[in-house]
């Protein structure tokens, strides 16, 4: 009974040891790496800088407060017998300024109040104002451009270009994040691949060990030679070396995986990736090509570059116009001898002004040259967009061609592996019957391992192509949209 209890306890304890290894899924790895990887945060901060820069550009529409004070004391020269012998002036000005980008209109609202205190020669009072009086006013001035920068064209275009720059920064942010996910996916594939390699070599080590044990038993009965044993022992050592090399590579990759997640001090010794499952969730070639040409980040970026140059050309062409401004001004005034009256009697006197100003450089060579340069840059941007889309389409077509070829190669390698396994079984059966040498068994096992490695390499090469296709067609932005946040 105690024997069965011991066996039962072993069965209960063994799973806790076997399952001591932790599985790190690809989804958990990528999400945790996104959260902790510094490059993700760098991209986010770059976008925040662009966002604040755009806010700074739009600040030209802010209200501006203008305050000023005046104090003056003088003894002016006696230009006539009615001139003041002494004058003291004190006052203030307070105003608001506003620029409206949609129309290019500049507005200034201002209030001023000044006290004049003067002394005049005796006998001249009938010809002079009171010794102390106030001049006060409220003024509204509007400046409207009519030709050059008409209705704020240049300003509106400058804001549009700032908006385009912000859009480019946002696209760059998503591209940086997608490149990061693509890199993480590639690293996880490398991890899965090295674990698979260890499994393959371990299988060969076990096979050779079993074959060696059998050959040693056959040697006792004269069915094998000592050379067969030595060959198997040599092959076993070679596979053990291969296994150590595979483990070394995989240990390094495992540490890299945890470092990418920001867990440098974590114990990664018992961590393993998910069992590899081929990724089939990609668009077909026709759908991917259509998306690339119509809605992809590459297309959007190329369009914005053209929009930038279109806006720049419109601005430079407009700069060749004559600078004509319409100025409207209304100024209610007050003249009183008391401070309180200076505020309540504003409007007692008034003045209104309408003026038009115009200016233009005679040669205007700079504006003409800038406009011509903008035209060339615009034409260049059109060709650049065509070139960007052409290269992207060529790259995508090449990826789908490689994917098709690699899929065919996977099938061929699978058939090759089936034949290699069948040959290995037949060689071992022949050897066990004493009709063959262990040399042919080892050669068959080597060929089978090569076939397994070739299949493994082809499968992961195909997976890397899929990874590139998903990156080029922005699929990771969709798959991880809930994680990719500022």
NUVO-855614 format. One record per residue: x, y, z of N, C-alpha, C, O, CB in turn; residue in three letters. Coordinates in steps of 0.02 Angstrom, whole numbers, plus 50000, padded with zeros to 5 digits. Glycine has a CB too. Layout:
N
XYZXYZXYZXYZXYZala...
***
This chain:
486
500414994050000500005000050000500435006350000500285011249965499535000050060unk500985006150041501425011950045501735013549977501875019349961501975010850097unk501845008349937502135009249871501665013349827501885017949792502275002549837unk501015011849830500535015349789500445022549813500335027149773499865011749789unk500485023449880500435030249907501015034549884500925040349866500415030149985unk501625031549883502215035149859502135037249787502295042849768502845030849868unk501885032549746501785034049674501275039649666501365044149625501545027649637unk500735039349707500215044449702500485051349721500325056349690499625042649747unk500905051549774501205057849795501655060649741501665066749730501595056949860unk502035056349708502475058549654502075061549597502275066649567502895052649628unk501505058449582501095060949528500805067749545500715072049501500535056049512unk500655068749610500385075149631500905080649633500765086449619500065074449698unk501525078649650502065083549656502355085349588502525091149576502615080849701unk502415080449544502725081549479502405087249438502775091249410502695075249439unk501745087649435501465093149396501665099949421501755104549381500715092649396unk501745100749487501935107349513502635109149491502795115049482501895107449589unk503065104049482503735105349456503715106749382504015111449356504205099549471unk503325102449347503285103149275502965109749255503155112949207502895097349245unk502455111649295502105117749278502405123849313502095129249314501375117149296unk502995123049343503355128649372503565133549318503665139449332503955126249412unk503625131049257503795135349200503195139749183502625137449182504015131149138unk503325145949170502795150749152502795152049077503325152449045502895157349191unk502205152649050502125154148979501965161548970501485164148998501555149848947unk502375164848931502275171948916501965172448847502305171148797502945176048921unk501335174248844501005174648778501255180648739501515185448768500235175048787unk501175180248673501395185748631500995192148647501285197548649501305183948557unk500355191448658499935197248672500155200748737500205206848739499195195248675unk500275196748788500485199548852501175202848846501295208148874500505194148907unk501615199548809502295202348799502265209148764502575213948786502725197448758unk501885209448709501845215748671501515221248712501765226948712501455214648605unk500975219748746500635224848786501065227348843501085233348857499975222048814unk501425222848875501855225048931502455228948905502675233648937502085218948972unk502725226848847503295230448818503085237448796503455242248805503575226548758unk502475238048767502225244648748502175249148809502345255048806501535243948714unk501945246248864501845250148925502505252448955502545258048981501465246148976unk503025248348951503645249748987504235251748943504735254248968503845243849026unk504175250648876504745251948834504845259448824504365262948807504665248448766unk505455262148834505555269348829505435272148759505225277948753506255271048850unk505565268248706505465270948639504735272648626504585277348589505705265848587unk504275268948658503555270548652503415277348682503045281448653503135265148688unk503705278648741503595285048774503945290748736503685296348735503845284748846unk504525289448706504875294548667504435296948610504365302948598505555291848640unk504135292148574503695293948518503095298048543502895302848510503445287548482unk502825296148600502255299848627502455306948645502085311648632501975296248689unk503045307748675503275314448694503415318848633503295324848635503905313948737unk503665315748579503785319548518503135322248490503105327948465504135315148465unk502605318248494501955320648471501695326248516501405331048492501445314848468unk501795325548581501555330748628501925337348614501625342748621501675328548701unk502555336948595502935343048577502615346248516502525352348515503685341348564unk502455342248465502135344848405501455347848421501265352948392502065339348352unk501095344748467500435347248487500495354148520500105358648505500085342348534unk500985354848565501085361348598501335366548548501165372448554501575360548656unk501735364448500501975369048449501395371748408501375377648390502485365648402unk500905367448392500315369548356499905374548397499645379448370499885363548337unk499845373348462499485378048506499845384748507499535390048507499435375148578unk500515384448508500905390648508500795394648444500745400848446501655389048515unk500745391148387500635394548323499955398048323499885403648297500675389548265unk499445394848351498775397548351498675403048403498145406148406498275392048363unk499185404348444499115409348497499075416348469498915421048506499705408848544unk499195417348404499145424048374498425426748378498325432748370499365423948301unk497935422448390497245424548397497065426448469496495428248483496785419148373unk497545425848515497415427648584497295435148591497555439248553497995425448629unk496905436948641496835443948659497465446348693497755442648734496225445148704unk497695452348676498285455248708498085461348748497725465648723498835457048655unk498315461748809498185467448853498775472248848499355470248856498055465148927unk498625478748836499145483848829499045489048884498515492148888499135487148758unk499545490148925499515495148978500125499648973500675497348959499495491749048unk500015506148983500585510748983500415516649029499835518449038500745513248911unk500925519649057500855525549100501315531149076501835529849045500995523849173unk501125537349091501525543149068501585548249124501095549849158501195546349005unk502175550749133502295556349178502835560649147503375558249128502485554049251unk502685567149143503175571749112503135578449148502595580949163503035572649036unk503715581249162503765587849193504275591849154504835589449141503955587349269unk504085598049134504535601949092504445609549103503915611849125504435600249019unk504965613249087504945620549084505115622449013505705623348997505445623849136unk504615622948969504745624048898505005631048884504895635648924504105622848858unk505355631948830505605638648812505025643248795504525641048767506095638248752unk505075649748811504525654448798504485656248724504805661048702504615660848840unk504095652448687504035653848615503595659848602503655663048549503745647748580unk503155661548650502755667648644502555669848713502685666448763502125666448599unk502225675648717502015678248782501435674248811501245675248868501815685548776unk501155669648769500595665548793500815658348808500415654248828500035665448742unk501465656948799501715650148810501745648548884501845652948926502405649248778unk501645642048899501685639848969502395640348994502875638848958501425632648977unk502455642449056503115642849087503305636249121503895634649131503135648649139unk502795632449138502915626049171502345621249152501775623349147502955626849250unk502505614849140501995610049121502145603249152502705600849152501945609449044unk501615600249180501665593449207501105589349176500525591249176501625593449286unk501305583449150500835579049116500855572149148501395569449160500985578649040unk500275569249161500235562449189499625558949159499095562049152500195562549267unk499705552649142499135549149113499255541649107499775539049126498985551949045unk498755538349081498795531149072498425529149008498005532748982498485527449134unk498605523348984498265520348926498155513048940498625509548961498665521448860unk497565510548928497415503448936497035501248873496575504648851497005502049001unk497235495548846496915493348784496935485848774497305482248808497235496748727unk496535483448727496515476448707496635476048632496385480148593495835473248726unk497025470948612497155469748541496955462648524497065457948563497905471048524unk496665461848466496435455248444496555454548370496425459048331495695454248461unk496805448448350496885446948278496425441148261496435436048295497635445248261unk496015442048210495565436748188495855433448126495865436448072494845439648174unk496085427348134496435423948079495975422448020496205422647963496735417448104unk495345421048033494895419147978494795424847928494645423547869494225417048006unk494875431047950494775436747905495405441047899495425445547857494195440947928unk495905439747940496515443847939496405450747969496805455247956496755444647868unk495895451448009495715457948037496075459248103496085454948147494965458448048unk496375465148109496695467148172496245472348206496045477248175497405470148160unk496085471248269495635475648306496005478248368496335474448403494985471948327unk495945484848379496245487848439495725492148474495445496748443496875491948421unk495595490748537495135494648578495555497748634495905494248671494555490248608unk495525504448640495995507848686495635513548722495235517148693496605510448647unk495795514248785495565519948825496185523448853496645520348879495085517548883unk496175530248847496725534248875496445540148913495915542748898497195536648818unk496815542348962496625548049003497255551749024497705548649053496195545849066unk497295558249009497905562149024497715568649060497255572149040498285563648958unk498085570149112497995576349149498555581149130499145579349129497985575149227unk498345587449116498825592749098498795598149152498255600749168498675595749027unk499365599849180499415605049232499945610049210500545608449209499575601949303unk499725616249191500195621049163500145627749199499635629449229500065622049087unk500695631549197500715638449223500895643249167501365641949129501225639149283unk500525648549162500615653349107500815660149135500715661549194499975653849065unk501105664549093501285671249116500675675149139500125673949114501645675149059unk500765679749187500195683749212499875687649154500215690149110500425688549267unk499205688049156498835691849106498665688049044498345690848999499215697749089unk498875681849038498735678048976498195672748986498085668648942499365674648952unk497855672749042497375667449057496785667249010496475662048999497125668349127unk496625673148981496055673248935496195669448871495735667448834495865680348918unk496825668348857497015664948794497245657748806497435654448758497575668948759unk497225655448867497495648748882496965644348914496495646948944498115649248929unk497045637748908496575633248941496665633549017497135636649041496675626048916unk496205630449054496285630449127496975627549146497275623749109495725626249160unk497205629449204497865627149226497885619649237498415616549234498075630849290unk497295616649249497265609449258496655606849219496095608949231497215607449334unk496775602349171496225599549133496395592349112496965590249116496065603949071unk495875588749088495945581649069495715580648997495215583448975495545577149117unk496095576648961495895574248895495805566648899496275563148917496425576248840unk495225564248883495075557048889494755554548825494425558348790494615555648950unk494855548248809494565545548747494505537948750494845534548788494995547648686unk494065535448708494015528348693494065527648617493715531048580493345525048721unk494515523248594494595522648522494535515448499494735510748534495285525548501unk494255514548441494195508048409494505508548340494295512548299493445505648404unk495015504448328495365504548263495335497548232495485492648266496105506848272unk495145497248170495105490848133495535491448071495455496148032494365489048115unk495985486648061496415486448002496245480147962496285474547988497175486648021unk496055481147899495845475447857496255475347793496215479947753495095475847841unk496675469847782497035469147718496555467447661496085463647671497585463747724unk496675470347602496225469547546496505465647487496135462247453496005476147522unk497165466147475497465462547418497975457447443497825451547447497805467547369unk498565459647460499055455047489498805452847558498625456947600499755458447494unk498805446247568498515443447630497785445447636497535446547691498915445847692unk497435445847580496735447847580496325443247624496345437147618496455447947509unk495945446447671495525442747717495915437247753495655431747766494935439747681unk496545438847769496945434347811497205428147777497345423147810496555432247869unk497275428147710497475422147674498135419347699498195413447713497525423647599unk498645423647704499305421247725499285418447795499605413347810499815426947722unk498905421747839498865419347908498495412647912498705408047946498525424547953unk497935412447875497555406147875497965400447847497945394847872496895406947835unk498345401847795498775396647766499325394547814499515388647816499075399147701unk499585399347851500105397547901499815392947954500145388247975500385403947934unk499195394247974498865389848023498715383047992498775377948026498215393148049unk498515382947928498395376647894499035372447891499015366447903498125377847823unk499595375747876500235372147872500445369447940500735364047946500785376647843unk500285373347992500425370848060499985364748075500215360048107500295376448112unk499355364948052498915359248060499155353148022499115347548047498205360948038unk499415354247962499695348647923500295345647960500385339547962499915351047853unk500715349847988501295347448026501075343248085501395338148101501725353348050unk500535345348118500275341348174500005334648150500105329548183499715345248211unk499675334648092499435328248063500005323548047499975317548060499015329548000unk500545326448019501135322348004501435319548068501655313748070501665326547967unk501445323648121501715321348185501295315648213501555310848241501745327148236unk500635316048204500185310748228500295304348188500295298848216499445312948223unk500375304948122500505299048081501185296048100501245289948105500505300948006unk501685300348111502335297848131502295294048197502615288948207502845303548136unk501885296748243501785293348307501505286348296501765281448324501305297448352unk500985285748255500695279048243501185274548206501205268548219500055279748202unk501595277448160502085273448125502635270948173502845265248169502405277548068unk502855275348218503355273348268503085267848312503445262948327503565279348311unk502465268548333502165263348376502095256748338502215251348365501475265648402unk501895257248275501815251148235502485247848223502545241648225501455252648168unk502995251848210503675249048201503905245548265504235240348262504175254548182unk503725248448322503905245248386503555238548393503865233648413503725249848445unk502905238248377502535231948382502825226848334502885220948350501785233048369unk502995229048274503295224648224503955221748250504095215848242503405228248158unk504355226048281504995223848310504865218748366505215213648370505395229748336unk504375220248409504225215648464503985208948438504165203648463503695218748511unk503565209148387503315202948356503895198948327503915192848334502795204548300unk504365202348295504945198948266505365195748321505605190048313505365203948226unk505465199348376505865196548431505515190548462505835185748482505985201948484unk504845190848467504485185248495504525179148449504585173548472503745187048507unk504495180448383504585174948335505275171748342505345165648339504475177448263unk505785175948351506465173348361506495169048423506845163948424506975179148366unk506135171148475506115167248537505775160548526506025155348548505745171248592unk505205160648491504855154348476505295149748433505295143648442504185155748440unk505655152748387506075148848341506635145448379506785139548367506365153348287unk506965149048425507525146048461507275140548508507625135548518507915151448501unk506675141448538506395136148580506245129948538506365124248560505755138648616unk505985131048477505855125448432506505121848413506515115748408505485127948369unk507035125748402507685122648385507935118248442508205112848430508195128148369unk507845120748503508055116648560507675110148562507965104848574507955120448627unk507025110548549506605104548549506835099548496506855093548508505875106448537unk507005102048436507235097648383507885094248401507965088148391507325101648318unk508365098148427509015095148443508955090348502509275085148503509535100648460unk508525092048550508415087448606508145080848581508335075448606507925090648657unk507695081248533507425075048504507965070748472507965064648478506895076648452unk508435074148438508985070348407509455067448460509705061848452509375074848359unk509585071248513510005068648568509695062448598510035057448610510115074048623unk509045062748609508695056848637508725050948590508825045248611507955058648653unk508635052248525508645046848475509335043548474509375037448473508465049648405unk509865047548474510545044748471510695040948535511035035748533511065050348459unk510465043448592510575039948655510265032948653510575028048672510285043948714unk509645032648629509305026248623509665021648574509745015648586508575027248601unk509895024548519510255020648469510915018048496511125012448482510375024748405unk511245022348537511885020348567511785014648616512165009848617512215026348603unk511255015148657511115009748705510985003248669511214997948690510515011648750unk510605003448614510454997448575511094994548543511204988548543509944999048520unk511504999048517512124996748484512594993448534512924988448518512485002748450unk512624996248596513054993148647512804986248665513214981748677513074997548710unk512144985348666511874978548680512034973848622512214968048633511104978848692unk511984976448561512154972348504512884970448502513074965148479511954975848439unk513304975148528514034973748529514184967748573514644963848558514414979848554unk513804966948627513914961348673513794954748638514114949648653513464961948734unk513324954748590513154948548556513484947948488513334943448448512404947948549unk513944952648475514314952348412513924954548352514114953148295514544945448401unk513364958048364512954960448308513164967348284512944969648231512234960548328unk513594970648323513844977248304514594977448317514864973248351513484982948342unk514914982448289515634983248299515764989148346515334993448356515994984248232unk516364989248373516554994748418516565001348380516425006648409517254993448449unk516715001048314516705007148274516005010248272515935016348271516945005548202unk515495005948272514805008448273514675012348337514355017648336514305002748266unk514915009648393514815012948458515175019748458514895024748481515085008448515unk515795019848433516195026048432515855031348388515825037248406516915024748407unk515605029148331515255033848286514645036948320514505042848314515045030348221unk514265032648356513675035148390513865039748448513535044848458513255029248417unk514395038048484514615042348539514855049148511514725054348541515185038948578unk515205048948454515435055148423514835059348400514825065448409515885053548362unk514335055948371513745059648349513355062548409513095068048406513285054948308unk513335058648464512995061048524513315067348551512975072048570512985055548578unk513985067448552514335073448576514215079348530514135085048553515095072048582unk514195077948465514065083448417513365086448429513285092548427514125080848344unk512875082148441512195084548454512155088248521511785093148528511695078848453unk512545085848570512555089248635512845096348628512615101048660512965085148686unk513355096948586513645103548573513125108048539513045113848557514285103048529unk512785105048490512255108948456511715111048505511455116648501511945104848400unk511545106648552511035108148601511255113948647510865118448661510875101948643unk511885113748669512145119048712512145125748675511985130948703512855117348737unk512335125448611512325131648572511615134348564511505140448569512635130348502unk511135129848552510445131948545510175134848611509815139848610510005126048524unk510365131748667510145134248733510445141048746510115145548772510355129248788unk511095141848728511425148348738511065153848700510925159248726512165147948717unk510905152448637510555157348595509875158948626509665164748627510475154748523unk509525153848649508855154748676508865158448743508425162548756508505148048683unk509365157048784509425160748848509535168148835509235172448868510025157848890unk509955169648786510085176648769509445180048744509295185648763510635177148715unk509075176448702508445179248675507925180048730507545184948730508175174748619unk507895175348777507415175848832507565182048874507105185648893507445169548876unk508195183248889508385189148927508195195548889507975200448918509135189148942unk508285195348823508115201148782507365202548785507155208248788508335199948709unk506965197148783506235197848787506035201448852505625206048850505895190948783unk506325199348907506145202348971506415209548977506095213749009506415198149029unk506985210848948507245217748948506805222348908506695228148926507955217948922unk506545219848851506085223848811505445225448849505125230548836505915220248746unk505265221148896504675222548938504845227048997504405228749036504375216048963unk505485228849003505685233049060505785229249123505755232049178505175238349071unk505915222549118506005218349177506715215449176506825209549165505475212649180unk507195219949188507905217849183508105212949239508505208449228508355223849186unk507825213849298508015209649354507575203649363507665199849411508025213549416unk507095202549319506615197049327506945190349313507425189849275506015198049280unk506665185149345506925178349335506605175449272506005173849271506765173849397unk507005174849220506745172549155506935165349141506835162849086506995177049099unk507215161949192507485155149180506935150249160507055145849119507845152649242unk506345150949190505805146149177505255149049134504685146549136505515143749243unk505415154149095504905157249052504965154548981505515153548955504985164949052unk504385153348951504365150548883503825154148843503335156548871504245142948885unk503925154448777503405157548736502835152748722502875146748736503695159948669unk502295155448696501735151248673501975146448619502465147548585501165155648645unk501615140948613501745136448557501605140248492501095143648486501305130048562unk502055139648445501995143448383501385141248343501275135248332502625142648340unk500985146148323500415144948279500475149748221500525155848232499725145948318unk500475147348159500545151748101500015157248101499435155948118500495147848036unk500215163148082499775168948081499455169548012499795170747963500155175548099unk498805168848009498475169247944498025175247936497685175947886498065163047933unk498025179747986497555185347986497845191347948497995196447978497385187448057unk497915190547883498145196147841497675197047782497295192547764498865194847817unk497705203047753497295204347693497565200347634498145198447631497295211947677unk497115199047586497355196247523497715201847485497645207747502496775193247481unk498105199947435498535204747400498135210547369498355216247373498925201147345unk497565209047340497165214247306496895219347357496925225347345496585211147267unk496635216847413496365221247465496915225447496496825231447508496005217247520unk497495222347509498055225947538498295231547491498455237047514498625221247554unk498335229947426498545234947377498065240847374498275246647370498615231847309unk497415239347376496905244647375496955248947437496915255047433496205241547369unk497045245747494497105249547557497735254047556497715259847577497135244747618unk498275251347531498905255147529498825261447486499095266647504499475250747502unk498475260847431498405266547384497885271547405497865277147379498245263947316unk497435269547452496875274047468496865276547540496695282347552496225270447454unk497035272247588496915274147658497505273247704497465274947763496355270147685unk498055270647680498615269047724498965275347749498865280847722499125264647688unk499355274547802499755280047828500245282747776500395288647774500135277947891unk500495278247733500945280347680500595285047632500865290247613501225274247641unk499975283247611499585287547566499405294147600499465299447569498935283947544unk499205293947662499025300047698499625304747705499555310747698498745298347768unk500205301847719500805305947725500975309347658501125315247656501395301647748unk500945305447604501095308247538500595313747520500795318847491501075302747484unk499955312847536499455317947522499585324347561499515329847535498755315347538unk499765323647624499895329547666500495333447640500495339647641500005327547740unk501005329947617501595333347589501395337547528501655343047518502135328347570unk500935334947488500685338747430500265344647454500325350247428500265334247383unk499845343447505499425348947532499855354547560499695360447552498965346247587unk500405352847592500865357847618501125362347563501135368447569501445354547655unk501345359247509501635363147453501095366947415501235372347388502005358447406unk500485364247413499925367847381499775374347420499685379647390499295363447377unk499745373747485499615379547527500195384547524500085390647522499505377447600unk500805381947523501385386347518501385390247452501545396147450502035382247525unk501205386747397501185390047332500655395547331500775401047305501035384947276unk500065394147359499535399247362499765405347401499625411047382498895396247394unk500115404247456500365409847497500885413947460500865420047461500665407247563unk501345410547427501875414147391501605417947331501845423447315502425409247369unk501125415147297500815418647240500455424947265500485430147233500315414047203unk500115424347322499765430047350500245435547372500065441447371499325427847409unk500855433547392501345438547417501575443247361501875448347375501945434947447unk501435441547298501615446047243501135451847236501275456647199501635442047177unk500565451647271500065456847265500295463247301500765463147341499395454447295unk499955468747285500075475047319499805474647390499265471747402499745481047281unk500175477347437499955477447507499475483347516499695489047519500575477947557unk498825481947520498315487147528497925485747592497655480347601497845487347466unk497885490847636497535490147700497005495547707497135501347693498035490447758unk496425493547728495895498147745495895499147820495875494247858495195495547720unk495925505447843495965506947914495345511047933495225516347905496615510747932unk494965508547981494375511948007494505513648080494725509448119493745507447999unk494365520048098494505522148166493935526648191493715531148155495175525848171unk493705525448252493205529648285493465531348354493705526948390492505525948289unk493425537948373493735540048436493305545348471493375551248457494445542948422unk492865543148516492495547948557492965550948610493335547248643491885544448592unk492945557748618493405561148664493025564948718492415565748715493865566048625unk493395567248768493125571448821493645576648840494245575248841492905567248883unk493395582748855493825588148880493485590948943492945593848938493955593748826unk493805590149002493495592249064494035594749112494635594149099493085586549097unk493795597749168494255600149219494275595549279494645596949327494065607149240unk493885590249279493885585549335493995578449312493805576649256493235586049374unk494295574249355494445567349337493795563349325493745559749276494855563949392unk493315564049370492695560249362492325562349299492045558149264492245561149422unk492335568849283492015571149222492365568449159492045567449108492005578749220unk493025567349164493395564849106493165557949087493255555849029494145564849120unk492885554249133492645547549119491915547449098491715543249057492745543049179unk491525551949125490805551849111490625555649048490095554549019490415554649169unk491055560249027490885564448969491235562148905491265565948856491075571648984unk491505556048905491795553448843491245552848791490715550048804492135546448855unk491365555548732490855555648679490605562648666490235563848619490285551248697unk490815567348710490615574348700490905577048635490605581248601490845578648759unk491495574648619491815576448555492005569848522492115564848557492455581148566unk492055569548458492215563248424492565564648358492505570048328491585559048413unk492915559448335493235559748270493195552848238493255547748272493965562148275unk493105552748173493075546448135493545546948076493595552148043492335544848111unk493895541448064494395541548010494325535247967494255529747993495115542048039unk494355536147903494395530647855495005531947811495055537247779493735529847812unk495455527147808496055528147767496235521747731496065516247753496645530547810unk496575522447676496815516747637497565517747625497785523047603496425516047568unk497945512647641498665512847630498865507447580498585501947581499065512047697unk499345508847538499585504047488500335504547482500625509947485499235505247419unk500655498747473501375498647462501565492447422501235487247426501755498747530unk502095493047385502355487447345503065488847325503215494247301501905486147283unk503515483947335504205484847310504195485747234503805482447199504655478847330unk504615490147208504605491647137504785485547094504445483947046505085497347122unk505325482147113505515476247075505135469947096504955465747055506265474947081unk505025469547161504685463647191505025457047172504705451847167503955463447169unk505685457347163506055451447140506015445747191505965439947173506795453247127unk506045447547255506035442247307505385438347305505385432247308506145445347376unk504815442047302504165438647300504095434447237503825428847240503605443747304unk504325436947180504285433147117504705426747122504485421447100504525437447058unk505305427347150505745421547156505455416347204505485410347191506445423747180unk505175418747260504885414147309504285410547280504185404547293504675418047373unk503875414047239503305410847208503515405547157503215400247154502865416147174unk504035407047118504285402147070504575396047104504475390447083504805405447024unk504935397347159505215391847198504655387447226504705381347225505665394547255unk504125390647252503555386847279503225382647225503005377047239503045391647311unk503185385247165502885381447110503295375247094503025369847082502825385847047unk503955375947093504395370247080504335365047136504305359047123505135372547074unk504305367447198504235362847255503565359147253503525353347271504305366747321unk503045362647230502395359347223502425353747171502195348147184501845364547204unk502705355247112502765350147060503195344247084503065338447068503075353146996unk503705345947123504135340647151503735336247199503825330147199504735343847188unk503305339247241502915335347289502435330547254502315325047279502525340047336unk502175332547197501725328147158502115321947136501865316347143501435331847096unk502715322947110503125317247088503355313047147503415306947143503725319647048unk503495316347203503705312647263503135308147287503265302447307503905317547319unk502525310647285501955306447305501895300347259501785294747283501305310447304unk501975301347195501945295747147502505290747162502395284747159501995298347074unk503095293447178503665289047191503575285147256503735279147259504315293047194unk503315288447308503195285147372502705279447364502815273947389502935290247425unk502155280747329501645275647319501895270047274501725264147284501015278647290unk502305271747224502585266747179503035261947219502985255847213502985270047122unk503495264847259503945260647298503565256447349503735250647361504465265047334unk503045259447380502645255647428502295249747395502265244247422502145260147463unk502015250947335501675245647298502165240147277502005234247280501315248447238unk502755242347254503265237347235503465233147295503535227047290503885240847205unk503565236447352503745232847412503205228047434503355222347453503895237647468unk502575230247431502015225847451501945219947403501845214347425501365229847453unk502005221347338501965215847289502515210747300502405204747295501995218747217unk503115213347314503675208847327503555204447388503715198547388504325212847335unk503265207447440503115203647501502615198147487502705192547511502855208347556unk502085199747450501585194547435501865189147389501675183347394500965197747404unk502315191047344502645186047302503075181347344503055175247336503085189447248unk503465184447390503875180347435503445175847479503625170147493504325184847478unk502865178647501502425174647543502165168547506502135163047534501825178947568unk501985169447443501735163847403502275158647393502155152647398501475166347335unk502895160947377503445156347366503615152547430503725146447429504065160047341unk503625156147486503785152847549503245147947570503395142747600503885158147604unk502615149547555502075144747570502165138347529502055132847555501375147947554unk502365139047466502505133147425503105129247452503115123147453502635135147352unk503615133147476504215129847504504055126147568504365121047583504765134947516unk503575128747607503365125247668503085118447650503245113447682502845129447707unk502655118247600502365111847578502905107047554502895101147569501845113047523unk503385109647515503925105347490504355102747548504545096947548504365109247440unk504485107147596504885105047654504515099947697504815095447726505085111047697unk503855100747701503455095847739503495089047705503565083947739502715098147745unk503455088847639503525082447603504225079647611504305073547620503365083447528unk504725084047609505415081747618505515078747687505865073747694505905087547607unk505205081947738505275079347807504935072547814505195068147848504985084347857unk504355071747782504015065247785504455059747756504505054347785503355065547746unk504775061247700505215056247669505825054847712506045049147718505445058547600unk506095060247744506685059447787506515055147847506915050947867506955066347810unk505925056147876505715052047934505615044847914505795040247950505065054847965unk505305043847855505195036947831505855033447818505945027547833504765037047767unk506325037247788506985034247775507335032547840507645027247846507425039147735unk507285037047892507605035647956507315029347988507695025248015507505041648004unk506655028547984506345022548012506585016247976506735011248008505575023048007unk506625016547910506835010747871507575009047884507755003147888506725011947797unk507995014147890508705012947903508805009747972509215005347980509095019547899unk508415012048021508475009148089508235001948089508524997748122508085013448140unk507695000648053507434993848049507954989248016508064983648038506764993648010unk508254991747964508764987847928509374986647972509664981147972508974991447864unk509564991948011510134991248056509984986248111510394982048129510324998148086unk509374986648139509194982048193509174974848169509264970148208508514983948221unk509064973948105509064967148077509764964848058509854959248034508604966848015unk510264969348069510944967448055511124967847981511624964947960511084960648080unk510714971247941510844971647870511134978247847511224979447787510204970347833unk511304982547895511574989047877512054991547932512074988847987511004994147867unk512424996647914512904999647961512575005547997512115008647971513555001847925unk512825006948057512575012648095512725019248058512395024248071512885012748165unk513205019248014513375025147975512775027747936512635033747935513955023747927unk512405023047905511825024947866511255027447910510855031747890511595019047823unk511215024547971510705026848019510845034048039510395038248040510695022248081unk511495035448054511685042248074511575047148017511355052848028512415042348097unk511745045047957511645049447900510905050947889510715056547872511955046247836unk510485045947899509765046947892509505051647945509085055947932509395040147895unk509755050848007509545055348061509775062548048509415067348061509825052848128unk510395063148023510635069848006510205073047952510035078947957511365069447981unk510025069247902509605071947848508915073847874508615078647852509545066847791unk508665069847922508015071347950508035077847991507575081947988507775065547995unk508595078848029508665084948068508725091048021508445096348034509295084548114unk509105090047967509175095547918508485097247887508335103047877509675093547862unk508095092047873507425093247845506975096847895506595101347877507105086447824unk507025094947959506635098348011506845105648018506435110148024506705094748079unk507515106648018507765113548024507565117747963507385123647970508535113548031unk507595114747904507415118347843506675120347845506495125847826507565114047781unk506245115747868505535117247874505425122747925505035127447914505135110847894unk505785122147981505715127148034505925134048009505585138948022506145125148095unk506485134447974506735140747947506245143747898506115149847898507425139747913unk505965139547855505495141947804504855144547836504585149647816505335136447754unk504605140947886503985143047921504085149847953503655154247947503775137847974unk504645150847987504765157148022504935162747973504795168547986505325156348073unk505255161047917505375166047865504715168547836504625174547824505815163147808unk504245163947826503585165847803503235170247855502895175047837503155159647788unk503325168647918503005172547971503285179647974502925184347988503095169148039unk503935180347961504235187047960503965191147901503885197247907505005186447955unk503825187847845503525191347788502825193847807502635199447791503485186747725unk502445189547841501775191447864501825197447912501405201947909501425185547899unk502325197247955502435202848001502545209347964502285214547983503035201348047unk502945209147911503075215147870502455217447833502335223447828503645213747820unk502055212747808501435214647773500955218047821500645223147803501105208347742unk500885215347881500425218347930500665225347950500255229747963500365213847992unk501325226247954501595232847970501445237847914501235243447927502345232447983unk501555235647852501455240147795500725241947785500575247347759501725236847731unk500275237547805499555238847796499225241047861498605240947867499205232547770unk499615243147911499365246247973498915241648013498485244048050498995252547956unk499005235148008498565230548045498695230748120498225229848160498665223448020unk499315231948141499455232048212499125237948247498975237648307500215232148224unk499015243448210498675249148239497955247348256497665250048303498695255248191unk497665242848217496985240548229496965235448286496545235748330496675237548165unk497435230748284497445225348333497595227948404497345225148453497965220248314unk497995233248409498195235748475497945242848488498255246748524498965235548482unk497375244648457497115251448465496915252948537496935258748558496505252348420unk496745247848576496555249048646497165250148691497095252548747496145243148672unk497755248548666498355249248705498745255448685499065258648727498795242948698unk498725257148621499105262748595498775269448612498385272148573499195262148519unk498935271948670498645278148694499195282548724499695280048748498095276748746unk499075289048721499555293848750499515293548826499875297248860499415301048724unk
***
